Amino acid sequence: MIKVFKFRLCVIIFMTVVNVNLIAQEEDDSGKLPVRSPFEAGSLIDNPTIVSPLKGALELNILHRFGLMDNGTSDLYGIYASSNIKMGLNYGITDRIMVGIGTTKDYKLQDINWKLALIRQNRSGSIPLSVSYYGNMVIDARAKENFGPSERFRNIHRISYFTEIMVARKFSEVVSFQVAPSFIYYNAIDTGFKNICFGLSLGGRVKIFSSSSIIFEYDQSLTKSDAIVAKPNMALGYEIGTATHAFQLFVSNFRDILPQRNYVFNTNDFTKGKFLFGFNITVRL
């Protein structure tokens, strides 16, 4: 009887030790996983975020900018005015690599873009930041007369590039923040502008409900132009996220959608009330 009791006691002790080790192992493994949803979508109003589609996943993006609110009720604060729109598709090659294509109404811009997650913040906190690289190549498909004297025109003059390094941190289940220095290059640009430009973007998200957040963004051009004084880009919005959709409604002082155009050409001064409505829709297919 005593032998049977000892045997059962040994079995219980052994199973307890094994279970404790398994639980500890699971906790260690989960701590290595990336943090959940630092941002709701792959774009924070205008700038890209560190978030990308998962491997094999496809995203449809619809981005819309109404006209300026200057005319008040005559055009329903810009809603009846001329608008700008972009449609795009993004695909996750892996959980870390994304490629995408898009087309934008104004200036007939066709873009190819990509994103690479270099470092991902994990749940244990041993990796405190996420770092991703984003880039695009944009083709201006307007008639060649828009690019200066026809005898000097080359198709390469249509192309511009945007590159950004995004550094982000999810501080809690409520607050996420991102900073992103950027580099812009235009193969050909109007007199008075510079082919090479630099910029800096700040943005973040503050959750107010389980599926709703306040989002904000501020971009500053760091390169001065002789042709115009580019104004900082500023936006404030409301975001709703679900498992299959993300919807962002906001006010901003920029009409263009591709970041290189907003950094270089935006002349809407938000201190003088030059704002417009816009929205972004992300559909995870």
Phi and psi in degrees as a GROMACS rama.xvg file:
@    title "Ramachandran Plot"
@    xaxis  label "Phi"
@    yaxis  label "Psi"
@TYPE xy
-64.4941  -38.3528  ILE-2
-63.2483  -41.8993  LYS-3
-62.7196  -42.3463  VAL-4
-62.5322  -43.6735  PHE-5
-63.4088  -40.5891  LYS-6
-62.8172  -45.6345  PHE-7
-63.8082  -39.2362  ARG-8
-63.1595  -41.7884  LEU-9
-63.4851  -40.0276  CYS-10
-63.6353  -42.9472  VAL-11
-63.655  -44.6618  ILE-12
-62.3517  -43.6227  ILE-13
-62.1231  -46.1135  PHE-14
-65.2445  -36.7279  MET-15
-63.4195  -44.3589  THR-16
-63.2063  -42.8184  VAL-17
-62.9155  -45.1377  VAL-18
-63.1609  -41.29  ASN-19
-61.8357  -42.6454  VAL-20
-64.3979  -40.1085  ASN-21
-65.4313  -42.5168  LEU-22
-62.6812  -44.6787  ILE-23
-62.3796  -39.2941  ALA-24
-63.9072  -42.7373  GLN-25
-62.7188  -40.7491  GLU-26
-64.905  -40.7481  GLU-27
-63.3697  -42.7647  ASP-28
-67.1865  -41.0412  ASP-29
-66.6411  -30.1991  SER-30
-65.8609  -21.6414  GLY-31
-84.3068  -12.6293  LYS-32
-72.379  152.047  LEU-33
-63.4148  152.115  PRO-34
-62.4404  150.761  VAL-35
-81.3849  130.403  ARG-36
43.8  64.5788  SER-37
-61.3663  -32.3284  PRO-38
-136.122  158.995  PHE-39
-78.912  -29.5691  GLU-40
-140.59  174.089  ALA-41
-76.732  -6.31955  GLY-42
-133.71  142.083  SER-43
-107.795  87.393  LEU-44
67.4707  -83.27  ILE-45
-111.82  -36.6342  ASP-46
-85.6226  149.23  ASN-47
-68.6534  154.626  PRO-48
-109.649  179.877  THR-49
-74.7277  -9.09643  ILE-50
-77.8964  135.925  VAL-51
-134.023  159.208  SER-52
-62.2282  148.098  PRO-53
-69.3208  167.285  LEU-54
-54.9022  126.14  LYS-55
82.1665  -2.24898  GLY-56
-90.248  148.934  ALA-57
-121.647  137.481  LEU-58
-121.053  138.862  GLU-59
-106.302  128.901  LEU-60
-116.903  131.615  ASN-61
-124.444  117.316  ILE-62
-121.082  127.316  LEU-63
-131.022  135.034  HIS-64
-125.555  122.234  ARG-65
-80.3943  -178.953  PHE-66
-79.8604  169.937  GLY-67
-61.5199  151.644  LEU-68
-81.1477  6.44633  MET-69
-52.0652  -38.6985  ASP-70
-87.1505  5.47835  ASN-71
60.5948  -132.752  GLY-72
-74.0411  -16.6675  THR-73
-62.0401  -32.039  SER-74
-124.841  28.7124  ASP-75
52.9486  51.7482  LEU-76
53.5457  43.5669  TYR-77
93.205  -10.3224  GLY-78
-68.7854  -34.1023  ILE-79
-86.7823  -7.39935  TYR-80
-76.4425  171.229  ALA-81
-59.5607  135.046  SER-82
-119.979  166.591  SER-83
-121.512  143.536  ASN-84
-144.214  146.853  ILE-85
-131.163  142.682  LYS-86
-125.6  138.407  MET-87
-151.413  162.992  GLY-88
-128.33  134.863  LEU-89
-121.168  143.038  ASN-90
-132.171  134.422  TYR-91
-88.1348  107.426  GLY-92
-68.9535  -45.771  ILE-93
-135.123  -178.154  THR-94
-67.2097  -14.9513  ASP-95
-110.777  -15.433  ARG-96
-122.677  128.871  ILE-97
-126.774  145.816  MET-98
-129.851  150.739  VAL-99
-150.755  163.308  GLY-100
-133.783  157.238  ILE-101
-161.655  162.446  GLY-102
-137.131  137.087  THR-103
-121.84  136.882  THR-104
-62.1129  -57.5768  LYS-105
-63.8631  131.032  ASP-106
66.4027  7.31868  TYR-107
51.0663  54.2486  LYS-108
-88.0321  127.247  LEU-109
-113.638  126.08  GLN-110
-126.563  147.961  ASP-111
-115.942  131.307  ILE-112
-135.526  162.735  ASN-113
-151.577  157.722  TRP-114
-146.369  139.434  LYS-115
-133.319  122.795  LEU-116
-83.0245  110.186  ALA-117
-84.7902  -46.2172  LEU-118
-134.83  138.791  ILE-119
-123.886  124.822  ARG-120
-57.4421  134.232  GLN-121
-108.677  170.859  ASN-122
-75.8953  -24.2456  ARG-123
-77.4622  -19.2013  SER-124
90.0991  -0.510984  GLY-125
-68.5365  -26.4305  SER-126
-115.157  103.658  ILE-127
-83.8225  -11.6709  PRO-128
-132.568  157.001  LEU-129
-110.682  140.03  SER-130
-131.34  124.586  VAL-131
-131.835  154.079  SER-132
-111.854  132.519  TYR-133
-126.925  143.098  TYR-134
-149.692  157.271  GLY-135
-144.583  161.647  ASN-136
-129.165  125.265  MET-137
-118.335  134.688  VAL-138
-111.058  122.843  ILE-139
-84.9426  111.456  ASP-140
-95.0652  15.7501  ALA-141
-69.197  169.005  ARG-142
-60.3887  150.675  ALA-143
-65.1151  -16.8663  LYS-144
-63.9266  -16.1933  GLU-145
-81.8795  1.29524  ASN-146
-118.942  30.5377  PHE-147
90.3233  -164.398  GLY-148
-55.2071  130.331  PRO-149
-62.0839  -30.6925  SER-150
-68.4473  -18.57  GLU-151
-100.27  -4.31841  ARG-152
-70.5618  136.214  PHE-153
-133.196  146.637  ARG-154
-59.2846  -26.9497  ASN-155
-64.6206  -20.4471  ILE-156
-65.9434  -17.7619  HIS-157
-75.584  -15.6245  ARG-158
-96.4724  138.658  ILE-159
-132.738  162.19  SER-160
-134.107  147.624  TYR-161
-135.585  131.569  PHE-162
-131.927  138.786  THR-163
-145.786  139.308  GLU-164
-108.249  118.394  ILE-165
-103.548  126.192  MET-166
-116.585  119.929  VAL-167
-134.471  156.751  ALA-168
-144.76  133.848  ARG-169
-91.9742  105.906  LYS-170
-76.8909  -30.5058  PHE-171
-162.651  -176.14  SER-172
-67.907  -10.2495  GLU-173
-103.659  -40.9409  VAL-174
-117.732  129.637  VAL-175
-131.268  146.762  SER-176
-141.774  148.375  PHE-177
-141.835  139.846  GLN-178
-126.541  142.14  VAL-179
-148.352  107.03  ALA-180
-75.4097  146.533  PRO-181
-135.889  158.225  SER-182
-130.294  132.949  PHE-183
-126.197  138.566  ILE-184
-138.724  127.916  TYR-185
-109.182  126.695  TYR-186
-63.9128  -34.9671  ASN-187
-144.1  138.961  ALA-188
-149.257  156.205  ILE-189
-60.7029  153.243  ASP-190
-56.8575  136.091  THR-191
100.183  -20.2604  GLY-192
-95.7228  166.18  PHE-193
-112.275  141.983  LYS-194
-65.7073  -36.1692  ASN-195
-106.651  129.448  ILE-196
-137.648  152.298  CYS-197
-123.334  153.202  PHE-198
-151.28  170.361  GLY-199
-141.594  132.938  LEU-200
-120.063  139.971  SER-201
-125.743  139.046  LEU-202
-162.047  162.054  GLY-203
-165.777  174.438  GLY-204
-136.133  135.963  ARG-205
-125.719  114.927  VAL-206
-73.2749  136.108  LYS-207
-114.909  -23.3731  ILE-208
-138.98  176.962  PHE-209
-60.7688  -31.9715  SER-210
-120.794  8.36972  SER-211
-128.152  145.385  SER-212
-144.882  157.225  SER-213
-95.6996  130.534  ILE-214
-122.219  150.497  ILE-215
-148.122  158.378  PHE-216
-155.095  141.405  GLU-217
-142.43  125.366  TYR-218
-120.125  138.286  ASP-219
-127.922  122.925  GLN-220
-73.4241  136.563  SER-221
-106.323  5.74054  LEU-222
-119.823  127.035  THR-223
-88.1507  140.402  LYS-224
-108.758  148.104  SER-225
-80.3972  -19.3159  ASP-226
-83.9948  -45.1163  ALA-227
-141.969  168.379  ILE-228
-103.373  104.118  VAL-229
-68.2427  130.52  ALA-230
-89.2  150.035  LYS-231
-61.4003  147.764  PRO-232
-93.3587  130.707  ASN-233
-136.683  137.848  MET-234
-150.964  146.884  ALA-235
-139.488  132.274  LEU-236
-150.63  179.682  GLY-237
-122.974  134.078  TYR-238
-125.26  136.85  GLU-239
-121.053  128.942  ILE-240
-124.365  139.484  GLY-241
-129.891  -177.869  THR-242
-64.5702  -27.2764  ALA-243
-115.51  -12.8185  THR-244
-138.951  154.958  HIS-245
-135.696  130.341  ALA-246
-124.369  128.439  PHE-247
-123.964  126.714  GLN-248
-119.998  131.211  LEU-249
-153.212  167.715  PHE-250
-115.577  141.756  VAL-251
-148.859  168.742  SER-252
-106.516  13.2918  ASN-253
-120.605  139.507  PHE-254
-98.8003  -35.8094  ARG-255
-68.8033  158.104  ASP-256
-109.338  -40.2371  ILE-257
-73.8534  133.909  LEU-258
-61.5322  -34.3505  PRO-259
-63.4533  -32.7012  GLN-260
-72.8346  -38.2113  ARG-261
-67.643  -39.3856  ASN-262
-65.3901  -40.9231  TYR-263
-91.1197  -36.7314  VAL-264
-115.213  -1.88881  PHE-265
-72.606  121.321  ASN-266
-116.173  9.78224  THR-267
-79.6343  114.218  ASN-268
-87.8621  111.34  ASP-269
-68.484  -20.9083  PHE-270
-70.5345  -15.7383  THR-271
-107.186  17.0502  LYS-272
77.3485  22.4956  GLY-273
-84.0374  81.8501  LYS-274
-122.9  161.75  PHE-275
-146.141  161.095  LEU-276
-87.3876  152.041  PHE-277
-154.822  163.497  GLY-278
-148.594  152.474  PHE-279
-125.157  139.218  ASN-280
-126.2  127.013  ILE-281
-114.247  124.604  THR-282
-116.093  120.979  VAL-283
-90.3859  112.82  ARG-284
